Amino acid sequence: MPLDLHKIGVVAGAEFSSSVRTKSFLISLLALPLIMGGSVLLQVFMGSQVDTKPRRFVVIDDAQAFAPTIAKAVEGYNSQLDAAGGKASLPRFLLEPVPTAEADAAARALALSDRVRKGELDAYVEIVPGGEGPEAAPKIQYHSNNPNDDLLRRWVTETVNAEVRARRFRTAGIDQAVAERLSRPVATENLQLAERNDAGAVRKVDPVRTMALPAVLLFTVFLVVMTSGPQLLNSVIEEKMSRISEVLLGSVSPFDLMMGKLLGNAGVAMLLASLYLGAGYGVAVYHGYGDVISPGLLAALVGFLFLAVLLYGSLYMAIGAACNDLKDAQSLMWPVMVLSMLPVFTWTAVLKNPASPMSVGMSLFPPATPFLMLMRMAMQPAPPAWQVILGVVLATATALFCVWAGGRIFRTGLLMQGKTPTLTEMAKWAVKG
């Protein structure tokens, strides 16, 4: 049956108009900036909150090789806090005496562990001798009921290491101050490659351009797809449950109806993306990154976003047409969800090495191409032209196949009632029509 472009346009316009006028669109429009902004503010707030509760601990050092050093370091640390005055920004350390009532080491460790569990201590530290000779180093055993609180653990480790290092220098007859001055590390600058038209200019690598931009592009496509796809599924199920779809099929073919709804949804997705990117571009200009997205990269973003919406939107519509309610749809959505989550699972590996075989292979895998190929295009080294062209061809072919298969499932499932079909039955619908 030939496509009726007029009817497709009418359905697309109606779908777009009804979507942008709903409260859910406004909520989805505001949800992402609010969630991301709130997350950043919360992280900043949480990072500024320092737990200043004193850390109480015990040091077990039977040989008394490092306990006096730690006790002296505690006094110096606390005196520096007292000298700073004002509101405390770091917790005080309170070193408590070692209990002597226990008969053996096991009983002592059990008693100290019980005190840590009761909250009387934050930790206890055991210093185990490391043998004889200048190269021997003690073993630090840190016992705590809160292993993620590493403030005290790091401080004790640094204090003991500094003492071990000083003793080694004295044993070797080396002035520690001179040794530390001579062992200062050499800084490394991360620079871009020289360009012929730059006349030898040296440019430093900008993390915003090399790391932040690719991540922003990938997650923009991901969030738009994840926002628009499930809404399209819900819309199809609601129309099927309310019998509206049966009325519409009296005036338009199933495939024209699906294409119209899909294109209307693509328009909504493009509107969302333009609003988000417009706001992001304003922030970039304010911080001096107005040129961060080139016209070619912007065109690639629009093209890959459109392909992603067509690909995943058709799959979500097919699932919605085959199901009778949202509960049934949840069991059929997991393959689509897994496909859409693949780029999120692999994007950090692609970011570290965009030219690796894994990165190239994943960016040429059609369901992941709109996300990862776009990301690679914003990085250095950029993918060769043949990889971009091949990725576009494969993603376009896959999107068209999904629209075709989804249309056949949509046509059969839209009028189906009763038991929800399995994935195998939906595949048969796509093959047999």
C-alpha positions in Angstrom: 0.0 0.0 0.0 1.5 3.4 -1.0 2.2 5.9 1.7 -0.3 8.8 2.0 2.0 11.7 2.8 -0.9 14.0 3.5 -2.4 11.7 6.1 1.0 11.1 7.6 1.6 14.8 7.9 -1.8 15.3 9.6 -1.2 12.6 12.1 2.4 13.9 12.8 1.1 17.4 13.3 -1.7 16.3 15.6 0.8 14.1 17.6 3.3 17.0 17.9 0.6 19.5 18.9 -1.0 17.3 21.4 2.4 16.3 23.0 3.8 19.8 23.4 0.6 21.1 25.0 0.4 18.5 27.7 1.6 18.8 31.3 3.9 15.8 30.8 5.8 17.7 28.1 6.4 20.6 30.5 7.4 18.3 33.2 9.8 16.4 31.0 11.1 19.8 29.7 11.9 21.0 33.2 12.8 17.7 34.8 16.2 17.2 33.2 17.6 20.7 34.0 16.1 20.5 37.5 17.5 17.1 38.2 21.0 17.9 36.8 21.1 21.3 38.4 19.9 19.8 41.7 22.4 17.0 41.5 25.3 19.5 41.0 24.1 21.7 43.8 23.7 18.7 46.1 27.2 17.5 45.3 28.6 20.9 46.0 26.7 21.2 49.2 27.7 17.7 50.3 31.3 18.3 49.4 31.3 21.5 51.6 29.9 19.6 54.6 32.8 18.2 56.6 32.2 15.7 59.5 34.1 17.4 62.3 33.2 14.8 64.9 36.5 14.0 66.7 38.1 10.7 65.7 38.9 8.5 68.6 41.5 5.8 68.1 44.0 3.5 69.7 47.4 2.5 68.5 48.7 -0.9 69.3 52.5 -0.9 68.9 54.1 -3.5 71.2 57.6 -2.6 70.1 56.9 1.1 70.7 58.6 1.9 67.4 56.0 4.3 66.0 53.5 4.9 68.8 55.5 7.9 70.2 55.8 9.4 66.8 52.0 9.1 66.2 51.2 10.6 69.6 53.5 13.6 68.9 52.0 14.0 65.4 48.5 14.0 66.9 49.5 16.9 69.2 50.9 18.8 66.3 47.8 18.2 64.2 45.4 19.3 66.9 47.5 22.4 67.8 47.3 23.5 64.1 43.5 23.2 64.3 43.5 25.2 67.5 45.8 27.9 66.0 43.5 28.2 62.9 40.6 29.3 65.1 37.1 29.9 63.8 34.8 27.2 62.7 36.5 23.8 62.6 37.0 22.5 59.0 38.6 19.2 60.0 38.0 16.8 62.9 40.3 16.5 65.9 42.2 13.3 66.5 41.9 11.8 70.0 44.5 9.2 70.8 43.4 6.9 73.7 45.7 4.7 75.8 46.1 1.0 74.9 44.1 -1.3 77.3 46.3 -3.6 79.3 43.7 -5.7 81.1 43.4 -8.3 78.3 45.7 -11.4 78.6 46.5 -11.9 75.0 46.4 -10.1 71.6 43.2 -11.9 70.5 41.3 -10.8 73.6 42.6 -7.3 73.2 41.5 -7.1 69.6 38.1 -8.4 70.5 37.7 -5.8 73.3 38.7 -3.0 71.0 36.4 -4.2 68.2 33.5 -4.2 70.6 34.3 -0.6 71.6 34.3 0.4 67.9 31.0 -1.3 67.4 29.5 0.6 70.4 30.8 3.9 69.1 33.3 4.5 71.8 36.1 4.4 69.3 36.3 5.1 65.6 39.1 2.7 64.9 42.2 1.0 66.3 45.5 0.7 64.5 48.0 -2.2 64.8 51.7 -1.6 63.9 53.3 -4.9 63.0 57.1 -4.9 62.8 58.5 -5.6 59.3 61.7 -7.3 60.2 65.3 -6.1 60.5 67.4 -3.9 58.2 67.1 -0.4 56.7 64.7 -1.6 54.0 62.3 -3.2 56.5 58.9 -1.5 56.7 56.2 -2.0 59.3 52.7 -3.2 58.3 49.8 -0.9 59.3 46.6 -2.8 60.1 43.6 -0.4 60.4 40.4 -1.7 62.0 37.2 0.3 61.6 33.5 -0.2 61.4 33.3 2.5 58.7 35.8 1.5 56.0 34.7 4.4 53.7 35.7 7.1 56.1 39.4 7.2 55.2 40.4 10.5 56.8 42.0 9.0 59.9 43.4 6.0 57.9 45.2 8.2 55.4 46.6 10.4 58.1 48.0 7.5 60.1 49.5 6.0 56.9 51.1 9.3 55.9 52.5 9.8 59.4 54.1 6.4 59.6 55.4 6.6 56.1 57.0 9.9 56.8 58.8 8.5 59.8 59.9 5.4 57.9 61.3 7.6 55.2 63.1 9.8 57.7 64.7 6.8 59.4 65.9 5.4 56.1 67.6 8.7 55.2 69.3 8.8 58.6 70.5 5.2 58.3 71.9 5.9 54.8 73.6 9.2 56.0 71.5 11.3 53.6 70.1 14.7 54.5 66.4 14.4 54.2 65.8 18.0 53.1 68.3 17.6 50.3 66.9 14.2 49.2 63.3 15.6 49.1 64.4 18.6 47.1 66.3 16.5 44.6 63.4 14.0 44.3 60.8 16.6 43.3 58.7 15.2 40.5 58.7 16.7 37.0 55.4 18.1 35.8 54.0 16.9 32.4 52.0 19.2 30.2 49.2 17.6 28.1 49.5 19.3 24.7 47.8 19.0 21.3 49.6 18.2 18.2 51.1 21.0 16.1 49.2 22.2 13.1 50.8 23.6 9.9 48.7 26.7 10.0 49.5 27.5 13.6 53.1 28.5 13.0 54.4 26.3 15.7 51.9 27.5 18.3 51.6 25.2 21.4 48.1 24.6 22.7 47.2 22.8 25.9 44.6 20.1 26.0 41.3 21.5 27.3 39.4 18.9 29.3 36.1 20.6 28.5 36.6 20.1 24.8 38.2 16.6 25.0 36.1 15.0 27.7 33.0 17.1 28.7 31.8 17.8 25.1 31.7 14.1 24.0 29.9 13.1 27.2 27.4 15.9 26.9 26.5 14.9 23.3 26.1 11.3 24.1 23.9 11.9 27.1 21.8 14.4 25.3 20.9 11.8 22.7 20.4 9.2 25.4 18.2 11.4 27.5 16.1 12.6 24.6 15.5 9.0 23.4 14.7 7.8 26.9 12.3 10.6 27.4 10.5 10.4 24.0 10.4 6.6 23.5 8.4 5.5 26.6 6.0 8.4 26.1 5.3 7.1 22.6 4.7 3.6 24.0 2.3 5.0 26.6 0.4 6.9 24.0 -0.1 3.8 21.8 -1.3 1.7 24.7 -3.7 4.4 25.9 -5.2 4.8 22.4 -5.5 1.0 22.1 -7.1 0.6 25.5 -9.6 3.4 24.8 -10.4 2.1 21.3 -9.3 5.4 19.7 -6.9 3.6 17.5 -9.8 1.5 16.0 -11.6 4.8 15.0 -8.4 6.2 13.5 -7.8 3.1 11.4 -11.1 3.8 9.7 -9.5 6.9 8.0 -5.8 6.0 7.8 -3.8 2.9 7.3 -1.9 1.4 10.2 1.6 2.1 8.7 0.6 5.7 7.9 -0.7 6.1 11.5 2.5 4.7 12.9 4.7 6.9 10.6 2.7 10.0 11.5 3.0 9.3 15.3 6.7 8.5 14.9 7.5 11.7 13.0 5.4 13.7 15.4 7.4 12.2 18.3 10.6 12.9 16.4 9.6 16.6 16.2 9.0 16.7 19.9 12.4 15.1 20.5 14.1 17.6 18.3 12.3 20.4 20.1 13.5 19.1 23.5 17.0 18.7 22.2 17.1 22.2 20.7 15.9 23.7 24.0 18.5 21.7 26.1 21.3 22.5 23.6 20.3 26.1 23.4 20.5 26.5 27.1 23.8 24.6 27.1 25.2 26.8 24.4 24.3 29.9 26.4 26.3 28.5 29.3 29.2 27.6 27.0 29.2 31.2 25.5 29.2 32.6 29.0 32.3 30.6 29.9 34.1 31.3 26.6 33.3 28.0 24.8 31.0 29.4 22.1 33.0 27.6 19.4 32.9 24.2 21.1 30.4 22.8 18.7 31.2 23.2 15.0 28.5 23.3 12.3 29.5 19.9 11.1 29.2 18.4 14.6 25.8 20.1 15.1 24.6 18.6 11.8 25.8 15.2 12.9 24.0 15.6 16.2 20.7 16.4 14.4 21.1 13.5 12.0 22.1 10.9 14.6 19.4 12.1 17.0 16.8 11.7 14.3 18.0 8.2 13.5 18.0 7.2 17.2 14.4 8.5 17.6 13.2 6.6 14.5 15.0 3.4 15.6 14.0 3.2 19.2 10.6 5.0 18.7 9.5 2.3 16.2 10.5 -0.4 18.6 8.6 1.2 21.5 5.5 1.7 19.3 5.6 -1.9 18.2 5.7 -3.0 21.8 2.9 -0.6 22.7 0.7 -1.9 19.9 1.2 -5.5 20.9 0.4 -5.0 24.6 -2.9 -4.4 26.4 -1.6 -2.4 29.3 1.6 -1.0 30.8 2.2 -4.0 33.0 2.4 -6.3 30.0 4.7 -3.9 28.2 7.3 -4.0 31.0 8.1 -7.7 30.2 8.7 -6.9 26.5 10.7 -3.7 27.0 13.9 -5.2 28.4 15.6 -6.0 25.0 15.1 -2.4 23.9 16.3 -1.1 27.2 19.4 -3.2 27.0 20.2 -2.0 23.5 19.7 1.7 24.6 21.9 1.2 27.7 24.8 -0.4 25.8 26.4 3.1 25.0 26.1 4.1 28.6 27.9 0.9 29.7 30.8 1.4 27.3 31.2 5.2 26.9 34.0 5.5 29.4 36.1 2.9 27.6 35.4 4.8 24.3 36.4 8.1 25.9 39.8 6.7 27.0 40.7 5.1 23.7 38.3 6.1 20.8 40.4 4.3 18.2 40.5 0.9 19.9 38.9 -2.1 18.1 36.3 -2.2 20.8 35.4 1.5 20.4 35.3 1.2 16.6 33.2 -2.0 16.7 30.7 -0.5 19.2 30.3 2.7 17.3 29.6 0.6 14.1 27.0 -1.5 16.0 23.8 0.2 14.6 21.8 0.5 17.9 24.8 2.2 19.5 26.0 4.2 16.5 23.9 7.4 17.0 25.4 7.6 20.5 29.0 6.5 20.2 29.9 7.6 16.7 28.7 11.1 17.5 30.8 10.9 20.7 33.9 9.8 18.7 33.4 12.6 16.2 33.8 15.1 19.0 37.1 13.6 20.1 40.7 13.3 19.0 41.6 11.3 17.0 38.4 11.7 15.0 37.1 8.6 13.3 38.1 8.2 9.6 35.5 9.3 7.0 34.8 5.7 6.0 33.8 4.8 9.5 31.4 7.7 9.8 29.8 6.9 6.4 29.6 3.2 7.2 28.1 4.0 10.6 25.5 6.3 9.0 24.6 3.7 6.4 24.2 0.9 8.9 22.3 3.0 11.4 20.0 4.3 8.6 19.4 0.8 7.3 18.7 -0.5 10.8 16.3 2.4 11.5 14.4 1.8 8.3 14.2 -1.9 9.1 12.9 -1.2 12.5 10.3 1.1 11.1 9.3 -1.5 8.6 9.2 -4.4 11.1 7.5 -2.1 13.7 4.9 -1.2 11.2 4.0 -4.8 10.5 3.8 -5.5 14.2 1.9 -2.3 14.8 -0.7 -3.3 12.1 -1.2 -6.7 13.6 -1.0 -5.9 17.3 -3.1 -2.8 17.3 -6.3 -4.8 16.8 -5.2 -7.7 18.9 -6.8 -8.2 22.3 -6.4 -10.8 25.1 -3.1 -12.5 25.8 0.1 -10.4 25.4 2.3 -12.0 22.6 5.8 -13.2 23.3 8.9 -11.8 21.5 8.8 -14.9 19.2 5.2 -14.2 18.2 6.0 -10.5 17.5 8.9 -11.6 15.3 6.5 -13.8 13.4 4.2 -10.9 12.9 7.1 -8.8 11.5 8.0 -11.6 9.0 4.5 -12.6 7.9 2.8 -9.3 8.3 
